[in-house]
């Protein structure tokens, strides 16, 4: 009997010892070393940071999920709640997998965030509409005011708050669809929208937007990913190097509504034709910087196209060496330097959204286009199909 008791105790001690050993080593390794193209890549597994179940929810009777896209060394997490980029991982110049898109760790995190646009697909009309009003074919339309005295990014319930129907035809593509009913947020027409996010072998995120309507309306779709090329939670983006292929920008009033002028960037802090650090001139004595509390302006792209696309921007992470090139079929790009980030939200890494720790580059038609007749039109008619493509292409700056 005593031998039996000792045997049981030995088994208990053995099991406890094994549990302690496993606990000390970590049950799931968070790093995996692999050899690719003669370079060692350190993988911080995104699935150790994001929990799929935290995005599993029913909202307004629709299923919300987290979707994973992967192609070679690039991996993108997207939720169909708001069509949001949740995280984007790729290797830096030391081979460390780096999450360059900031985002929340759960669907509730996005719902409760004080910043409504983290990673979101934006519509029906990206950017601002002055006083939330515009005229179209002799009719006045009124959009909810949600940004001072103006409407921003489609009104109070823009596309960032809807649940998109999601289809994943393969491991590197996600198709999102949503039908915005006639007069949703005050916009005319039943608008059928299709957005395709995909990854390619050359570390490119492609964003293809399509829309049709049964009534003349206005459309300006984009994505509002917030980037830090040194990684989420790595600190300020002010030392990132930025180049914008734009010789003009659209000055704004204190409500960030364009004045209608297309102003030369030369001789101003808005001249990024050559590379400059984002923070180099951000505190300059300049009325436009004061109006935007920093950079929050639309840049007019030069229009030189290759394969139908303009090279809009190049950004380089000062610590990571990660390079992001932006290409688009759109005439403009909004550069936002994180001026209103205020440490009020917690990202998936546990870091807060501290002041100017992320930036956005939103490809677009110009702000307040429905009220600015000299700006490129965003009117869509029933016999037409809205279609535009933008790309984020990533690479590593060689030392």
N, C-alpha and C positions, 0 to 999 in steps of 0.2 A: 504493500500500500504506500509506504514511504517513497519507494523507488518511483511509483506512478506519479506521486505528487511532485518529486524532483524533476521528472521528465516534463511534466506540464509547465513547471516554472521555467525550465530551460527553454522551452518553445516560446513562452511569453517573452522572456528576456531577448531571445533571438529576434522575434518579430518587432519588439520595441526598438532594438538596435538598428534593424533595417529601416524602420520608419524614420528614425533620427538621421540615419545616413542619407536617405533619399531627400529628407527635408533640407539637410545642410548642402546637398549638391544641387537642389532645385529639381522638382519633378519634371518640368518641361524646360529644356534648354532654350534660352532666348537668343542664342547666337549659333549660327552654323557657318562653318568655313568651307567654301567650295572654290575650285580652281576653274576660272573661265578666261580664255584668251591669255593664258600665261600670267593672270593676275588673280591674287586671292581676294575674294569678295566676302566681306563679313555681313551676314544676313541677320538683322534684327527683325525677327518674324513679325509682320504686321498683325497676324492673328493672335500674338501675345499681347498686343496693345488694344485691339478692338475685339469685342465680343459680339458675334452675330445676334445673339439673343437679345442684346440691349437695343437692337433695331427692329425686333419682331413685335409688331403692334398692329392694331386695327384702329384706323383713324377715319372718321366719317364713313364707316362701313367698308373701307378699302384696306387691303393688306399692305403693310409697310415692311420692307426687308432691307438688308444690306447685301449689295452685289459686289463681287470681286472680278476685276479684269486684270489679266496678266499676259505679258509678252516679253520673253527673254528676261532682262534685268529690271523691268519697270512693272510696278503693280499699283493699281488704282482701286480705291474703295468708294462706292457710290451708293447712296440711299435714294429710293424713289420718293421719299418725303421731301418735296421741294427740288427733286432732281439734283441733289447736292453731292459735290466732291467732299468726301470725308477725310481722305488722306491719299497721298501720292508718294510712293517710295521708289528711290533709285540710288545707285552708288555714287558717293562723292569721290574726290581725287585720291582718297586713301582706301577706297573700296568699301567704306562703311555705308550700309543702307540708310538713307536719309529721307525723312518724311518732309517734303517741301510744301505741302498744303496743310494749313492749320484747320482744325475742325473739332467737333465735339465727340464724346465717346458713346453717345446714346441718342436715340431719337428724342427723348425728353430733353436732353441737353440743347438740341436745336430748337425745340418748341419754346423752352424757357429762356433762351439767350436774349440778352438785351440788344444784340446786333443780329437783325433778322436775315442777313444776306450771306452769312458764311457759306461759301461753296455752292450757292444756289444757282439754278437755272432761272433766268430773269425774264419776265414778260408780264402783260403783253408788250408794254413799251418800256425798255430799259432807259434809265436816267430820268431827268426831270421834265415835267410839263408845267409851265407857268400857271400858277393859281388853279391848277387842275382843270383847265378849260381849253377846248379847241373847237374849231368849226370845220365841218366836213360836208360837202355837197349841200350847203345851205342850212345845215343843222348844227346846233351847239351841243356838245357833249361835255358832261361834268364828271370828273374822276375824283375819288376821295382824296382829301388833303392829308398827307402824312409826313411832310418834311417842311417845317415852317409853314409858309402860306402856299406851298406848292405840292404837287404830286410826284412821288418818286417810285421808280421801278414797278409800275403797274398798279399803284394804289395800296390800300391797307391790306388787302388779301391778294397780293400778286402771286405769281407762279411759285415763289419760294415756300408757300404754305399749302400747296395742293399735293395730293397723292397721285403720282403719275402711274399709268399702266406700264409695266416693265416686261420686256422680252430680252432674253440673252441667247442669241443664235449661236454663239461660240464663246470660248473662254476669254476673248479679248475685245468683245463688242457688247454694248448695252443699248437697247432701243427703248426710248421713253415716249409715250403718247399721252396726250391730254386734249380733250375738247372743251374749250372755254365757251360757255353758253352766251348767247346774245345778251348784251348789256351787263355781263359780269364786270364789276367794278366800273360800270358806265361805258364800256367800249361796245360799239355796234358789231353785230355779226356773230354767227356761230363759227368760232375759229378752231380748226383742227390742226394741232401742232404735233410734229414728230421731231425728236432730237436724238441723234445717234452719237454716242461717245465710243471711241475705239482707240486701241493702241496698235502701234506698228513696230516692226523689228528695229527701226532706227530711233527708238525711244521718243516717239512722238504721240501726243494726245491729240486726236482729231475730233472736232466738234462740228457736226453737220446739222443745220436747222432747216426745217421745212414747215410751211403753213399754208392753208387754204381757207377761204371764207365764203359765206353765202351772201354777204352784204359788205359794201365798201367800208374799210376799217383802216386802222393804223397798227403797224407791227415793227418792233425793234428788239430782237431776242439776243441774249448774250449769256455768259456764265460769270459768276462773281466769286471765283476762287480767290482766296487770300493766300499769298505765297510768302515763305521765308526760305530762301535757297540754302541757308545754313542749317535748316531744320526747325521744326516746331519747338518753341521754347528756348531757342538759342540766343535770344536777345534782339537788339535793334536791327532794322534793315537799312539804317542810314549809311552804312559803309558798303552796301551793295553798289556795284557799278551799273549804270543805266545808260542805254543809248536808245533814242527815239528817232525814227526815220520820218521826221515831220518838221517842216520849215515854218509851219503856222500852227496856232492854237486858237480856241474860241474863248476870249475873255468873258468873265461872268460878273454879275452884280453880287451884292452881299447875300442874296438868296440862292446863289450859284446857278442862276438862269443866264444863258448866253446873251450878250448885248447885240449879237448879230454880226459883229465884226470878225473877220479872219485876220488875226494879227501875227506879224512876223515874230519868231522866237529870238531873233538875233539881238544881242545886247541885253537880254533879259535872263532871269534865272530859269526860264523855260527852254533854254537852248540846250537840248541833249543830242544835237546832231553828232557831236563827238561825245565819247563816254565821259560821264561825270558821276561821282558818288551822289547818291540820293540826298544825303544830308549836307552836301557841300555848300549849297546856297539856299537851303530851305528856310533859314531864319533871316534872309535878306529883307531890307526895307523895300517892300514891293506891295502895292495895293492888291494885286491879284493873289499873292500868297496870303495876305491878310484876309481876303474874302473867303478863301478856301481853307483857312487855318493850316495851310501847307499846300501840297499839290492835291488837287481834286478837280482836274480839268481835262477837257477833251482836246486831243491833238489831231490836227488835220494831216493825214498821211500823204506822203509825196505822190503816191499814185503809180510809181514805177513798179510794174508787175512782172513776175516770173511764174509761168504756168497758171496765170489768172489770179495770183495772190501777191499782195504787197508784203514786203518784209517790214513789219511794224515796229518791233522792239527787240533789244537784246539786253538781258540782265545777267550779271555774274555775282554769285555768292562769294563774299570776300574770304570766308573761312573754308568753305567746302569746295570751291572751284567749280561748282555746278553752274552751267550756262543754260539759260532759257531764251530761245528765240521764238518770237511770236510772228505768225504769218496769218493774213486774213484777206477776205474778199470785201471787207467793210471799208468805208472811207475814213473812219476815225477810230481812236482808241482812248479810253478814259484811264488816266494814271491817277491812282489814289494812294497816298503815302501813309495810310493808317492813322490819320489825324484824330479820329474820334474813338480810338481804342482806349479803354479806361480801366483796365484790370478788373472788369466786372464779371467776366466769364472764365470758366476753367476748361481748357482743351483736353483732348484725350490723353495727352502725355502727362497731365497734371499741372502744366504751366498755365499761367493766366494770360489773357489777351492784353498785355501791357502796351503802353503808348508806343506806336510806330514799330511794332514787332512783326508786322506783315504788310504787304502791299498788294494792290490789285491792278491788273491791266485788262480792261474790259473792251473787247472789240465791238464796234457799234456804229450806227448812224448817229448824227449829232444830237445833243440834248435839245429838248423843246422843239424838235423838228416840225411838229404839226402847226406851230405858231411862227415859224421862221421860213418864209417863202424862198429865201435865197439858199437855204440848206438843202442837201439831197433829201428827196421825199421818202417818207416811210408809209405812204398810202398803198394798201393792197386791195385790189378789186376782185370780184368773184371769178372772173375769167383768168386770173393770174395765179401763179404759185410762188410764194416766198421761198427763196433758197439761198443759203449762205454758209460758207465753211470757214472756220478758223482753226489754227493749229498752235500747240505749244510743243516745240522741239527741244529736247534736252541733250546736252553733251558735257564733256569735262574739259576745262581749260588746262592745257598742258603746262607743266611747270617749266 
